[in-house]
């Protein structure tokens, strides 16, 4: 046996929608230049970075959507599917189908469109899942409006992908005739601009008024005018020492000297009402109950229940959109493995409240069925 003989080189799975690397100059901003359409994506990224409540709301939606499982009719297919969902590599360092779907949903909420890819190995099996950046992918409508062209953007040039069947695309509420979806952040730049102006003004005012500055005024008498310069220098020196001292220190002076805090007569404008009005617009757009974001606004128990019910309907809508992507991946895995592609996507209940409501519904249905049977027997008698 030749242990040191030439071995067959293992092929590395190639990601079609990843940007090319190597052979570029170091000026990243010029290298990564994109047409003006990318400015909208940069805007939404800036909104999440500058307004923490938006970022928190998107992460909460991703977590609240919950997990899922795949139920296959064939026992061997079920066992293979469980291992695939648990062990499939996602991007560079993540593992598991839920990691891919979480990032896929985050991209979908932020930009309105999400793109992913199934990466095959040399044996034709799914080796990894890849979340593609929208900066590296371009969608276009072909001659037939029902045909979607998928191109990878590399070095400013577009190249159609060789295997579009391995690409998953999803969109939230796309406009008629447009492939790209609508971000949940659409409509927020205006109100967020006002909010940031308020916060910036608050910071500036607290820099001016919070860090107290003093105006020391010395009014020399007629007999002191000849020595006013020396006395001013002495007062300034002693006042500086008193302010820099870490312990309380008295300032003693002789003559007509007045000390007044600069800006003490001015009040910082109250920002509670305008900030709350803007936050109400943001929470209404994101469909997140305020109490989930740490906003302690007065509400009733009935109102919070209705808000939670509305949130549940929103999460169910996102689940329906994700079912297309999940179904395509699972169907491809089963077909490539030679299994029957008959399966079902089962989502976990969103919270314990759903379990309670389902239990109540089963109880009420059982009670109604008993009453109907008893009534039917009484009528027959």
Phi, psi and omega per residue, in radians:
X1 nan 2.202 -3.114
X2 -1.558 1.744 -3.110
X3 -1.304 -0.437 -3.074
X4 -1.895 0.304 3.101
X5 -1.252 3.002 -3.109
X6 -1.271 2.146 -3.112
X7 -1.679 2.685 3.099
X8 -1.231 2.236 -3.124
X9 -1.260 2.234 -3.140
X10 -1.323 2.359 3.133
X11 -1.396 2.479 3.142
X12 -1.720 2.293 3.098
X13 -0.998 2.348 -3.092
X14 -1.816 2.248 3.084
X15 -1.570 2.137 -3.047
X16 -1.310 -0.565 -3.009
X17 -1.721 0.167 3.115
X18 -1.493 2.586 3.104
X19 -1.225 2.593 3.098
X20 -1.276 2.625 -3.085
X21 -2.163 2.751 3.065
X22 1.516 2.589 3.049
X23 1.296 0.448 -3.123
X24 -2.092 2.710 3.066
X25 -1.309 2.848 -2.999
X26 -1.377 -0.058 -3.088
X27 -1.459 1.645 -2.980
X28 -1.142 -0.678 -3.072
X29 -1.090 -0.628 3.110
X30 -1.348 -0.703 -3.124
X31 -1.110 -0.659 -3.088
X32 -1.628 0.331 -3.129
X33 -1.098 2.376 3.100
X34 -2.280 2.833 3.083
X35 -1.060 3.070 -3.026
X36 -1.125 -0.310 -3.135
X37 -1.111 -0.395 3.139
X38 -1.308 -0.232 -3.125
X39 -1.140 -0.534 3.121
X40 -1.168 -0.695 3.106
X41 -1.142 -0.693 3.095
X42 -1.123 -0.609 3.106
X43 -1.102 -0.793 -3.129
X44 -1.189 -0.611 3.056
X45 -1.110 -0.694 3.135
X46 -1.170 -0.637 3.114
X47 -1.082 -0.769 -3.141
X48 -1.157 -0.588 -3.117
X49 -1.351 -0.614 -3.038
X50 -1.546 -0.455 -3.129
X51 -2.045 1.703 -3.039
X52 -1.029 -0.525 -3.081
X53 -1.165 -0.515 3.080
X54 -1.213 -0.785 3.118
X55 -1.074 -0.737 3.135
X56 -1.139 -0.668 -3.120
X57 -1.138 -0.726 -3.131
X58 -1.151 -0.754 3.113
X59 -1.116 -0.626 3.130
X60 -1.186 -0.683 3.102
X61 -1.085 -0.740 -3.141
X62 -1.069 -0.755 -3.123
X63 -1.249 -0.641 -3.081
X64 -1.297 -0.391 3.081
X65 -1.026 -0.561 2.997
X66 1.459 -3.101 -3.104
X67 -1.685 3.118 -3.109
X68 -2.607 2.900 3.053
X69 -2.412 2.789 -3.134
X70 -1.983 2.180 3.119
X71 -1.847 2.038 3.128
X72 -1.845 2.622 3.138
X73 -1.310 -0.629 -3.130
X74 -1.453 2.346 -3.114
X75 -1.155 -0.750 3.124
X76 -1.164 -0.638 3.077
X77 -1.152 -0.619 3.115
X78 -1.135 -0.729 3.131
X79 -1.149 -0.745 3.109
X80 -1.151 -0.661 -3.134
X81 -1.166 -0.699 3.118
X82 -1.072 -0.748 3.096
X83 -1.159 -0.640 3.116
X84 -1.133 -0.818 -3.129
X85 -1.110 -0.565 -3.076
X86 -1.465 -0.657 -2.924
X87 -1.941 -0.055 -3.086
X88 -1.119 2.357 3.120
X89 -1.297 2.407 -3.142
X90 -2.157 2.109 -3.104
X91 0.953 -2.341 -3.074
X92 -1.609 -0.681 -2.977
X93 -2.228 -0.110 -3.085
X94 -1.618 2.797 -3.134
X95 -2.427 2.427 3.051
X96 1.852 2.497 -3.119
X97 -1.087 -0.619 -3.099
X98 -1.165 -0.532 3.069
X99 -1.130 -0.713 3.110
X100 -1.140 -0.779 -3.104
X101 -1.174 -0.615 3.127
X102 -1.102 -0.792 3.119
X103 -1.233 -0.603 3.093
X104 -1.086 -0.767 3.135
X105 -1.202 -0.674 3.103
X106 -1.058 -0.758 3.082
X107 -1.140 -0.657 -3.140
X108 -1.128 -0.742 -3.141
X109 -1.211 -0.709 -3.049
X110 -1.253 -0.782 -3.024
X111 -1.912 -0.163 -3.098
X112 1.481 -0.195 -3.119
X113 -2.429 2.470 3.097
X114 -2.366 2.510 -3.124
X115 -2.313 2.315 3.072
X116 -2.357 2.950 -3.088
X117 -2.501 2.478 2.980
X118 -1.649 2.138 -3.106
X119 -1.771 2.161 -3.094
X120 -1.690 2.641 3.056
X121 -1.635 -3.022 -3.071
X122 -1.199 -0.333 3.131
X123 -1.591 0.001 3.127
X124 1.467 0.267 3.077
X125 -1.767 2.785 3.134
X126 -1.273 2.022 -3.118
X127 -1.667 -0.498 -3.085
X128 -2.834 2.861 3.022
X129 -2.067 2.443 -3.031
X130 -2.269 2.235 3.034
X131 -1.547 1.944 -3.076
X132 -1.469 2.454 3.041
X133 -1.325 2.432 3.124
X134 -1.176 -0.304 3.067
X135 -1.231 -0.341 -3.080
X136 -1.880 0.092 -3.100
X137 -2.332 2.481 3.076
X138 -2.324 2.279 3.112
X139 -1.784 2.456 -3.123
X140 -2.507 2.701 3.115
X141 -1.638 2.285 -3.131
X142 -1.425 -2.872 3.102
X143 -1.060 -0.638 3.040
X144 -1.630 2.166 -3.113
X145 -1.008 -0.303 3.132
X146 -1.527 -0.135 3.123
X147 -1.648 2.314 -3.131
X148 -1.962 2.167 3.074
X149 -1.652 2.281 -3.124
X150 -2.005 2.120 -3.113
X151 -2.162 2.506 3.034
X152 -1.662 2.317 -3.126
X153 -1.690 2.033 -3.140
X154 -2.324 2.112 3.115
X155 1.068 0.553 -3.131
X156 1.416 0.013 3.137
X157 -1.964 2.535 3.134
X158 -1.724 2.314 3.101
X159 -2.276 2.093 3.106
X160 -1.055 2.392 3.127
X161 -1.216 2.577 -3.078
X162 -1.318 -0.565 -3.068
X163 -2.193 1.363 -3.115
X164 -1.126 -0.331 3.130
X165 -1.182 -0.272 3.125
X166 -1.577 0.003 -3.089
X167 -1.769 2.373 3.045
X168 -1.928 2.304 3.111
X169 -2.280 2.426 3.078
X170 -2.432 2.662 -3.125
X171 -2.522 2.546 3.084
X172 -1.760 2.086 3.048
X173 0.788 1.049 3.092
X174 -1.188 2.531 3.083
X175 -1.228 2.747 -3.104
X176 -1.054 2.249 -3.141
X177 1.394 0.129 -3.116
X178 -2.124 2.394 3.137
X179 -1.434 -0.514 -3.069
X180 -1.433 2.491 -3.114
X181 -1.453 -3.050 -3.113
X182 -1.917 2.175 3.139
X183 -1.193 2.573 3.061
X184 -1.203 -0.222 3.128
X185 -1.570 -0.019 3.134
X186 -1.096 2.310 -3.100
X187 1.676 -0.182 -3.118
X188 -1.576 -0.356 -3.112
X189 -0.969 -0.655 -3.104
X190 -1.150 -0.892 -3.109
X191 -1.209 -0.588 3.105
X192 -1.197 -0.540 3.072
X193 -1.124 -0.714 3.089
X194 -1.148 -0.739 -3.138
X195 -1.070 -0.743 3.137
X196 -1.176 -0.583 3.071
X197 -1.118 -0.706 3.125
X198 -1.136 -0.803 -3.138
X199 -1.122 -0.689 3.117
X200 -1.149 -0.696 3.095
X201 -1.158 -0.652 3.096
X202 -1.070 -0.788 3.124
X203 -1.093 -0.719 3.130
X204 -1.152 -0.755 -3.136
X205 -1.131 -0.670 3.126
X206 -1.244 -0.522 3.013
X207 -1.120 -0.639 -3.102
X208 -1.422 -0.763 -3.024
X209 -1.761 -0.551 -3.129
X210 -1.213 -0.754 3.056
X211 -1.501 1.650 -2.926
X212 -1.134 2.295 3.027
X213 -2.021 2.557 -3.051
X214 -2.035 2.548 3.022
X215 -1.916 1.983 3.138
X216 -1.773 2.043 -3.076
X217 -1.983 2.216 3.130
X218 -2.012 2.170 3.120
X219 -1.972 1.736 -3.103
X220 -1.277 2.544 3.052
X221 -1.361 -3.134 -3.119
X222 -1.101 -0.654 -3.108
X223 -1.395 -0.160 -3.068
X224 -1.836 -0.059 -3.050
X225 -1.123 -0.546 -3.131
X226 -1.210 -0.431 -3.133
X227 -1.955 0.300 -3.051
X228 -1.122 -0.649 -3.107
X229 -1.125 -0.814 -3.133
X230 -1.117 -0.690 -3.119
X231 -1.196 -0.640 3.100
X232 -1.094 -0.750 3.118
X233 -1.105 -0.681 3.126
X234 -1.174 -0.740 3.132
X235 -1.112 -0.747 -3.137
X236 -1.107 -0.700 3.142
X237 -1.146 -0.799 -3.133
X238 -1.172 -0.670 3.124
X239 -1.140 -0.699 3.108
X240 -1.099 -0.707 3.104
X241 -1.122 -0.706 -3.136
X242 -1.138 -0.659 -3.123
X243 -1.290 -0.584 -3.116
X244 -1.434 -0.219 -3.112
X245 -1.193 2.359 3.123
X246 -1.316 -0.268 3.123
X247 -1.973 2.687 3.096
X248 -0.985 2.315 -3.089
X249 -2.446 2.322 -3.125
X250 -1.422 2.606 3.072
X251 -1.992 1.989 -3.086
X252 -1.912 2.303 -3.129
X253 -2.520 2.874 3.126
X254 -2.156 2.325 3.123
X255 2.009 -3.064 -3.104
X256 -1.504 1.636 -3.117
X257 -2.169 2.282 3.090
X258 -2.109 2.452 -3.139
X259 -2.162 2.235 -3.088
X260 -2.457 2.393 3.095
X261 -1.295 2.276 -3.123
X262 -1.271 2.232 3.110
X263 1.411 0.106 -3.109
X264 -1.138 -0.484 -3.117
X265 -1.418 -0.176 -3.136
X266 -1.698 2.550 3.114
X267 -1.950 2.491 3.081
X268 -1.254 2.257 -3.120
X269 -1.003 2.468 3.126
X270 -1.226 2.170 -3.087
X271 -1.878 0.005 -3.036
X272 -1.096 -0.810 -3.076
X273 -1.198 -0.905 3.131
X274 -1.105 -0.631 3.116
X275 -1.141 -0.701 3.123
X276 -1.143 -0.699 3.116
X277 -1.065 -0.696 3.130
X278 -1.221 -0.726 3.121
X279 -1.122 -0.556 3.060
X280 -1.110 -0.693 3.096
X281 -1.129 -0.700 -3.116
X282 -1.167 -0.829 -3.132
X283 -1.147 -0.586 3.096
X284 -1.156 -0.671 -3.136
X285 -1.222 -0.641 -3.100
X286 -1.521 -0.142 3.109
X287 1.023 0.664 3.106
X288 -1.947 2.217 3.070
X289 -1.022 2.436 -3.075
X290 -1.011 -0.617 -3.064
X291 -1.177 -0.374 3.084
X292 -1.303 -0.313 3.140
X293 -1.804 0.194 3.112
X294 1.405 0.270 3.127
X295 -1.604 1.981 -3.074
X296 -1.556 1.158 3.054
X297 -1.553 2.558 -3.111
X298 -1.150 2.304 3.138
X299 -2.673 2.776 3.108
X300 -1.673 2.884 3.130
X301 -1.122 -0.668 3.136
X302 -1.156 -0.696 -3.137
X303 -1.150 -0.746 3.125
X304 -1.116 -0.608 3.095
X305 -1.134 -0.739 3.116
X306 -1.155 -0.675 3.099
X307 -1.108 -0.734 3.103
X308 -1.119 -0.633 3.117
X309 -1.168 -0.692 3.092
X310 -1.146 -0.677 3.100
X311 -1.098 -0.679 3.118
X312 -1.057 -0.724 3.116
X313 -1.141 -0.635 3.083
X314 -1.126 -0.757 3.141
X315 -1.140 -0.644 3.086
X316 -1.115 -0.609 3.110
X317 -1.142 -0.765 3.115
X318 -1.138 -0.611 3.102
X319 -1.107 -0.705 -3.141
X320 -1.112 -0.628 3.101
X321 -1.190 -0.708 -3.112
X322 -1.227 -0.384 -3.109
X323 -1.063 -0.560 3.116
X324 -1.117 -0.787 3.126
X325 -1.170 -0.800 -3.132
X326 -1.108 -0.749 -3.134
X327 -1.100 -0.672 3.139
X328 -1.153 -0.725 3.138
X329 -1.146 -0.830 -3.097
X330 -1.164 -0.677 3.132
X331 -1.148 -0.718 3.106
X332 -1.115 -0.711 3.135
X333 -1.093 -0.770 -3.100
X334 -1.191 -0.716 -3.133
X335 -1.164 -0.762 3.131
X336 -1.154 -0.506 3.109
X337 -1.499 -0.028 3.128
X338 1.403 0.359 -3.133
X339 -1.737 2.897 3.031
X340 -1.225 2.329 -3.068
X341 -1.574 0.456 3.089
X342 -1.548 1.937 -3.119
X343 -2.610 2.989 -3.131
X344 -2.423 2.412 3.089
X345 -1.615 2.096 -3.113
X346 -1.998 2.032 3.134
X347 -1.588 2.542 3.067
X348 -1.305 2.667 3.095
X349 -1.101 2.517 -3.007
X350 -1.158 -0.750 3.129
X351 -2.692 3.136 -3.117
X352 -1.172 -0.482 3.126
X353 -1.076 -0.635 3.091
X354 -1.110 -0.720 3.095
X355 -1.029 -0.743 -3.129
X356 -1.122 -0.787 -3.124
X357 -1.145 -0.674 3.101
X358 -1.129 -0.701 3.109
X359 -1.119 -0.726 3.107
X360 -1.110 -0.711 -3.140
X361 -1.106 -0.734 3.100
X362 -1.111 -0.684 3.126
X363 -1.129 -0.803 -3.126
X364 -1.134 -0.674 3.115
X365 -1.144 -0.703 3.122
X366 -1.150 -0.732 3.113
X367 -1.115 -0.719 3.123
X368 -1.125 -0.675 3.129
X369 -1.146 -0.685 3.094
X370 -1.128 -0.728 3.141
X371 -1.125 -0.710 3.127
X372 -1.120 -0.732 3.117
X373 -1.124 -0.742 -3.139
X374 -1.137 -0.694 3.114
X375 -1.145 -0.676 3.120
X376 -1.136 -0.680 3.111
X377 -1.153 -0.716 -3.140
X378 -1.125 -0.624 3.133
X379 -1.244 -0.612 3.120
X380 -1.198 -0.554 3.137
X381 -1.311 nan nan
